Amino acid sequence: MKKDLSGLIQELGACPEKQSYLFNECNEWANILVEYKLTQKTAQSAQYKLEQMVEQRTNDLLDLYLLAQSLQDDAWLESIRKRLQQIGAQMKY
């Protein structure tokens, strides 16, 4: 996440205009955490729910990957690869 946040800050430049930006729109792990927080009900089911959400999002991205591959859309493929890597990097911990 740190790499993506640093990249976003760098992309905005030294004197960015005042604006709202949702980091979860550019980082898959942040997106999963936001969705998790919105649906969290009990501490007992928290870990299970998070694992379910990670699995569902990974499956969704893999479906999109197959579609992008069939369309031979290299830019879309790279975007999906990056998102899958973001999830994978967090799951190591």
N, C-alpha and C positions, 0 to 999 in steps of 0.2 A: 504494500500500500504506500509505503514511504516514497518509492520510486515514482509511482503514478502521481502522488500529491506534489512531489518536487517538479515533475514534468508539467503539471497544470500551472503551478506558480510561475515557472519559467515561461510558459506559453502566454500567460497574462501580461508579462513584462514588468518593468520597473515601476511604472505609474499607471496601473490599470484604472479604468473607469469604475465607479461604484456600481456593483451589480450583485445579483443573487446567483449562486451557482450550486447545484446539487452534485456533490462528489460521487454519490451513488449512481449517477448517470454515466460515469466514465470508469468506474471500478466495480467489478462483479462482486468482490468480497464485501465491499461497503453496501452494495445493493442487497445482498443476502442478509446482512446484519440489520438493515433498516426494515426489511420485510419480516424478519424474525421478531424484532422488537414490537412491530405492529400486531403480530399474532400471538405473542407470548401470553400464556394464561397461568401456568403453574411452574414452579421450580423443578418439580419432578419430571415433567415432560420436556423441559427446556432443551436438554442435550439431544434427545430423540427428535424433537421438532427441527432443530438446527440441522441435524444430519439429513432429515427428510428434505428440507429446503435445498440443501447443497446438492443432493442427489437429483432432485427435480430440475433444478436450474442447469446442472451439468447435462442431463438428458435433453432438455430444451435446446441447449447450445449445440449438442451433437446432432440433433435433428436439423437445426439451421445449417450446420456445417455440411451435412449431406446435400441439402438444397443448394447451397452456394457452390459446392463441388459440381453438382449436375449442371449448374448454370455457367460453370467455369469463370466465376467471379473472384479473381485473385485478391482484390482489395477486401472483399467481404470475408473471404477465407482467412486472411491475415487478422482481421478484426476479431473474428471468432476465436482463432488460436490464442490471441492475446487475452481474451476474456477467460478462456479455459485455463491458461497459465496463471491468471490472477487467483482463480479459485484453488488450483493445485498448489500454489505457493503457500496459501494459508492452511491447507489441510495437512501439511507436513508437521505442523505444530500441534 
